[in-house]
Amino acid sequence: MKWSNKVGAGYEVSSRGDRRFSALFAKLPDGRTVETAWANAKGYPDRWSAKGKPAKGEGFEYWPTYKHLWRIWAAANPHLMRELRIAKGDRPLVDRFARTENNQARALAELLEEISD
């Protein structure tokens, strides 16, 4: 599976695409969005105070932590993961807002790959 931040290159999983797969809207079992849980994991009370800032703790593992949040979401939403696989078809997942490899399109693409293995 691939991900991209090129608009029009694939299946958009941001708030400008299929919102069910956007960190701003995807809810974890505890009721927080993935975005809020990510901010909390980095040591901030909310997504606004965490936006664009590094984690407060030293040695924070960005990618494993972010992917783990999506893994929790995917485990709680297997029906949505099936729908995502069908909806995306052969296209890569796209997050137009991604500026780094730490993004929802990459996380979801890797999780889809793991699920199919």
N, C-alpha and C positions, 0 to 999 in steps of 0.2 A: 504494500500500500504506500502511496505517496501523499504528500501534502504540499500545498503551495500557498503563496500569498498573492498570486496573480489573479485579479478579478477576471472572471469568465473562463478560467482555466479548468474549473471542475465544479464540484458540488460544495456550495458555500455553507459553512457551519458557524457563521458568526451571527451577530444580531442583525445583520443586513441580509441574511440568508434564512436557513432553516433554524429558527430561534430555539427549537427544542434541543439543539446541540451547541448552543452558545453558553459560555461560562456565566454570562449575565443572567441567564434564565434557567439553566439546568439545575435542578434542586437535588441535593443530597438527602438521604433518609432523615437527617436531623433537622431538615427544613432550610438550611443555609444554601445559598447558591454556591456553585463551584468557585465563582469569583470571590465571594465573601470568605469562604473557607480558605482560599489561597491567601488572601490578605491576612487572615488570622494566623495561618501557618507561618507567614513571614514576620509575625509579631505586631500586626496592626489591628485596630478594632473594626475597621471597615474598608471597603474597596477604594474609597476616595482617598483615604489617608495613605494607602499603600501604593497607589497608582504610580508606576515608574520608579519606585524606590526599591533599594536592595533590602534583603532580609535583615532584621535587627541582630540576629544571632550569628556568631562566627561559624563557619563550616556548614552553613545551610546547603542542603542538596536540592537545588532548584528542580531539575528535571524529574528525579525520582519522586519528589514530594508532589509535584503537579500531576504527574501521571497517576500516582496513587489515588489522588482525589477523583480523577476520571474513572479509575478502576472501580472505586466504590460506587460511583454513579452508574456505571455500566452494569455492575452486578445487581443493582436495584432496578434496572430498566432493561432487561434482556429483550423485551418486545421492541423498544426503541432502537436497540443495536441491530435487530433484524431489519427493521424498517430502514435504517441508515444504509445497511448493506445493499438493500434493494434499490433505494432511491439514488445512491451514488453510481450504481452500475460499475462501469469500467473507468469512470473518471476519478481523478485524485480529489481528496478533500481539500477545501480551500478556506483560509481564514484571511480575509482582506486586511485585517488589522494586525496580523502577526508581523513582528519586527525581529523576532528571534526564533530559534527552534523550540522554544518553550511555549507551545500554543496548543489550542484545542484540536485543530486539524491534525497535527502530528500525533497527539495523544490518542484520538479516536481512530486514526489510521492504524497505529500500532496495536491498539486493542482489538480492532477488527481482524487484524492479521493473527494475533494470538488466539482469538476465538476459533478461527478457521483451522488452526493447526491441531 
